[in-house]
């Protein structure tokens, strides 16, 4: 009886570890950044926050945007950065997970997230050198084979 329970427990533990993945990668071009891994529920919240901020900025600066179209890019970057800051502060208060497992500060643009449940994620990287550069990439972990990403897609 005990041997059957022990075998079942070992099987479950082995199966659980197989349902975890690893994401490793780098920001292109390499530079200091804060890299944030958003699980699917936070991806939706982040997208909603970006849109809410864009709508607000549109209402506030509609007249100026009519004559200075380049201003929209600046406001878009600011909306993405503000939404990202909001999400990270929200993640800090979430007791269901450890923020240190999903937010990495890197000096050379390289990052790694381990022991991730199977699922869909978005990776954001925010430049720490004062620039308003943000990179993003959506990724899906389907199996324990490590994924390597190069974050090249900048938010305009």
C-alpha contacts under 8 A as a table, 3 or more apart, distances in Angstrom:
res1	aa1	res2	aa2	distance
1	X	4	X	5.27
1	X	5	X	6.48
2	X	5	X	5.09
2	X	6	X	6.01
3	X	6	X	5.00
3	X	7	X	6.01
4	X	7	X	5.11
4	X	8	X	6.12
5	X	8	X	5.06
5	X	9	X	6.09
6	X	9	X	5.09
6	X	10	X	6.15
7	X	10	X	5.15
7	X	11	X	6.08
8	X	11	X	5.01
8	X	12	X	6.20
9	X	12	X	5.12
9	X	13	X	6.16
10	X	13	X	5.08
10	X	14	X	6.01
11	X	14	X	5.10
11	X	15	X	5.99
12	X	15	X	4.98
12	X	16	X	5.94
13	X	16	X	5.09
13	X	17	X	6.35
14	X	17	X	5.38
14	X	18	X	6.44
15	X	18	X	5.11
15	X	19	X	6.53
16	X	19	X	5.24
16	X	20	X	7.18
17	X	20	X	5.59
17	X	115	X	7.99
18	X	21	X	7.81
18	X	143	X	7.27
18	X	144	X	5.78
19	X	117	X	6.23
19	X	118	X	5.97
19	X	143	X	6.36
19	X	144	X	6.30
20	X	115	X	5.16
20	X	116	X	4.96
20	X	117	X	4.73
20	X	118	X	5.86
20	X	143	X	6.89
20	X	144	X	5.40
21	X	114	X	6.44
21	X	115	X	5.50
21	X	116	X	4.90
21	X	117	X	6.39
21	X	118	X	6.63
21	X	141	X	6.29
21	X	142	X	7.83
21	X	143	X	6.22
21	X	144	X	4.29
21	X	145	X	6.42
21	X	146	X	6.08
21	X	147	X	7.97
22	X	112	X	7.25
22	X	113	X	5.69
22	X	114	X	4.54
22	X	115	X	6.08
22	X	116	X	6.20
22	X	144	X	6.89
22	X	145	X	7.18
22	X	146	X	4.67
22	X	147	X	6.20
23	X	112	X	5.62
23	X	113	X	5.15
23	X	114	X	6.58
23	X	146	X	5.81
23	X	147	X	4.83
23	X	148	X	6.00
23	X	149	X	7.42
24	X	110	X	7.66
24	X	111	X	5.65
24	X	112	X	4.12
24	X	113	X	6.28
24	X	146	X	7.28
24	X	147	X	6.17
24	X	148	X	4.94
24	X	149	X	6.38
25	X	110	X	5.72
25	X	111	X	5.45
25	X	112	X	6.43
25	X	147	X	8.00
25	X	148	X	5.06
25	X	149	X	4.49
25	X	150	X	5.54
25	X	151	X	7.47
26	X	30	X	6.97
26	X	109	X	5.11
26	X	110	X	4.17
26	X	111	X	5.98
26	X	149	X	6.55
26	X	150	X	5.10
26	X	151	X	6.14
27	X	30	X	5.25
27	X	31	X	6.98
27	X	109	X	4.77
27	X	110	X	6.49
27	X	125	X	7.37
27	X	135	X	7.71
27	X	150	X	5.88
27	X	151	X	4.74
27	X	152	X	6.64
28	X	31	X	7.74
28	X	109	X	7.48
28	X	150	X	6.40
28	X	151	X	5.76
28	X	152	X	5.29
29	X	109	X	7.90
29	X	152	X	7.68
30	X	108	X	5.61
30	X	109	X	4.79
30	X	110	X	7.63
31	X	106	X	7.97
31	X	107	X	6.29
31	X	108	X	5.01
31	X	109	X	4.93
31	X	127	X	7.24
32	X	105	X	7.57
32	X	106	X	5.43
32	X	107	X	4.05
32	X	108	X	5.36
32	X	109	X	5.54
32	X	127	X	6.12
32	X	128	X	5.55
32	X	129	X	6.67
33	X	105	X	6.00
33	X	106	X	5.43
33	X	107	X	6.54
33	X	108	X	7.79
33	X	109	X	6.05
33	X	125	X	5.99
33	X	126	X	5.28
33	X	127	X	4.36
33	X	128	X	4.90
33	X	129	X	7.71
34	X	103	X	6.93
34	X	104	X	5.71
34	X	105	X	4.45
34	X	106	X	6.20
34	X	125	X	5.50
34	X	126	X	5.22
34	X	127	X	6.58
34	X	128	X	6.71
35	X	103	X	5.70
35	X	104	X	5.12
35	X	105	X	6.24
35	X	106	X	7.41
35	X	111	X	7.20
35	X	123	X	6.97
35	X	124	X	5.68
35	X	125	X	4.24
35	X	126	X	6.48
36	X	88	X	7.98
36	X	102	X	5.79
36	X	103	X	4.52
36	X	104	X	6.50
36	X	123	X	5.65
36	X	124	X	5.09
36	X	125	X	6.17
37	X	102	X	5.04
37	X	103	X	6.38
37	X	113	X	7.98
37	X	121	X	6.66
37	X	122	X	5.92
37	X	123	X	4.62
37	X	124	X	6.51
38	X	41	X	7.83
38	X	42	X	5.52
38	X	43	X	5.75
38	X	102	X	7.26
38	X	121	X	5.45
38	X	122	X	5.11
38	X	123	X	6.16
38	X	124	X	7.79
39	X	42	X	5.52
39	X	43	X	6.19
39	X	119	X	7.82
39	X	120	X	6.51
39	X	121	X	4.69
39	X	122	X	6.71
40	X	43	X	4.91
40	X	44	X	6.50
40	X	119	X	7.71
40	X	120	X	5.79
40	X	121	X	5.57
40	X	122	X	7.52
41	X	44	X	5.47
41	X	45	X	6.52
42	X	45	X	4.89
42	X	46	X	5.89
42	X	87	X	7.25
43	X	46	X	5.09
43	X	47	X	6.17
43	X	121	X	7.18
43	X	122	X	6.38
44	X	47	X	5.19
44	X	48	X	6.19
45	X	48	X	5.09
45	X	49	X	6.12
45	X	87	X	7.63
46	X	49	X	5.07
46	X	50	X	6.17
46	X	83	X	6.06
46	X	84	X	6.77
46	X	87	X	6.34
47	X	50	X	5.16
47	X	51	X	6.26
48	X	51	X	5.20
48	X	52	X	6.06
49	X	52	X	5.01
49	X	53	X	6.14
49	X	83	X	5.38
50	X	53	X	5.27
50	X	54	X	6.18
50	X	79	X	5.54
50	X	80	X	5.51
50	X	82	X	7.86
50	X	83	X	5.43
51	X	54	X	5.03
51	X	55	X	6.13
51	X	79	X	7.97
52	X	55	X	5.20
52	X	56	X	6.24
53	X	56	X	4.97
53	X	57	X	6.08
53	X	79	X	5.40
53	X	83	X	7.62
54	X	57	X	5.10
54	X	58	X	6.04
54	X	75	X	7.37
54	X	76	X	6.57
54	X	79	X	6.00
55	X	58	X	5.05
55	X	59	X	6.29
56	X	59	X	5.18
56	X	60	X	6.27
57	X	60	X	5.03
57	X	61	X	5.86
57	X	62	X	7.78
57	X	75	X	6.93
58	X	61	X	5.35
58	X	62	X	5.13
58	X	65	X	7.87
59	X	62	X	5.58
61	X	64	X	5.32
61	X	65	X	5.98
62	X	65	X	5.12
62	X	66	X	6.36
63	X	66	X	5.31
63	X	67	X	7.20
64	X	67	X	5.57
64	X	68	X	5.90
65	X	68	X	4.91
65	X	69	X	5.26
65	X	70	X	7.90
65	X	71	X	6.29
65	X	72	X	6.53
66	X	69	X	6.41
68	X	71	X	5.63
68	X	72	X	7.85
69	X	72	X	5.69
69	X	73	X	7.91
70	X	73	X	5.69
70	X	74	X	7.15
71	X	74	X	5.20
71	X	75	X	6.28
72	X	75	X	5.02
72	X	76	X	5.93
73	X	76	X	4.99
73	X	77	X	6.18
73	X	156	X	6.27
74	X	77	X	5.22
74	X	78	X	6.22
75	X	78	X	4.96
75	X	79	X	6.03
76	X	79	X	5.04
76	X	80	X	6.27
76	X	156	X	7.18
77	X	80	X	5.21
77	X	81	X	6.12
77	X	132	X	6.50
77	X	133	X	7.47
77	X	134	X	7.72
77	X	155	X	6.96
77	X	156	X	6.57
78	X	81	X	5.03
78	X	82	X	5.94
78	X	132	X	7.41
79	X	82	X	5.19
79	X	83	X	6.02
80	X	83	X	5.16
80	X	84	X	6.10
80	X	134	X	7.80
80	X	155	X	7.92
81	X	84	X	5.09
81	X	85	X	6.24
81	X	126	X	7.67
81	X	132	X	7.32
81	X	134	X	7.35
82	X	85	X	5.10
82	X	86	X	6.15
83	X	86	X	5.00
83	X	87	X	6.16
84	X	87	X	5.09
84	X	88	X	6.21
85	X	88	X	5.26
85	X	89	X	6.29
86	X	89	X	5.27
86	X	90	X	6.21
87	X	90	X	4.92
87	X	91	X	6.06
88	X	91	X	4.95
88	X	92	X	6.24
89	X	92	X	5.08
89	X	93	X	6.80
90	X	93	X	5.39
90	X	94	X	6.58
91	X	94	X	5.07
91	X	99	X	6.45
92	X	95	X	7.96
92	X	98	X	7.92
92	X	99	X	5.90
94	X	97	X	6.43
95	X	98	X	7.39
98	X	101	X	5.66
98	X	102	X	7.23
99	X	102	X	5.29
99	X	103	X	6.03
100	X	103	X	5.41
100	X	104	X	6.91
101	X	104	X	7.61
101	X	113	X	6.78
101	X	114	X	7.73
102	X	113	X	6.93
104	X	111	X	6.85
106	X	109	X	5.44
106	X	110	X	6.25
106	X	111	X	6.72
107	X	110	X	7.75
113	X	116	X	7.12
117	X	141	X	7.65
118	X	140	X	7.59
118	X	141	X	5.05
118	X	142	X	5.56
118	X	143	X	6.70
119	X	140	X	5.62
119	X	141	X	5.25
119	X	142	X	6.63
120	X	138	X	7.48
120	X	139	X	5.89
120	X	140	X	4.26
120	X	141	X	6.29
121	X	138	X	5.86
121	X	139	X	5.32
121	X	140	X	6.05
121	X	141	X	7.93
122	X	136	X	6.92
122	X	137	X	5.66
122	X	138	X	4.31
122	X	139	X	6.04
123	X	135	X	7.93
123	X	136	X	5.51
123	X	137	X	5.25
123	X	138	X	6.27
123	X	139	X	7.60
124	X	134	X	6.74
124	X	135	X	5.53
124	X	136	X	4.56
124	X	137	X	6.78
125	X	134	X	5.47
125	X	135	X	5.01
125	X	136	X	6.52
125	X	151	X	7.93
126	X	132	X	7.47
126	X	133	X	6.10
126	X	134	X	4.60
126	X	135	X	6.66
127	X	130	X	6.90
127	X	131	X	6.18
127	X	132	X	6.63
127	X	133	X	5.47
127	X	134	X	6.33
128	X	131	X	7.08
133	X	154	X	6.90
133	X	155	X	7.24
134	X	154	X	5.64
134	X	155	X	5.66
135	X	151	X	6.14
135	X	152	X	6.62
135	X	153	X	5.47
135	X	154	X	4.22
135	X	155	X	5.84
136	X	151	X	6.61
136	X	152	X	7.86
136	X	153	X	5.89
136	X	154	X	6.32
136	X	155	X	6.90
137	X	151	X	6.53
137	X	153	X	6.88
141	X	144	X	7.67
141	X	147	X	7.85
151	X	154	X	7.93
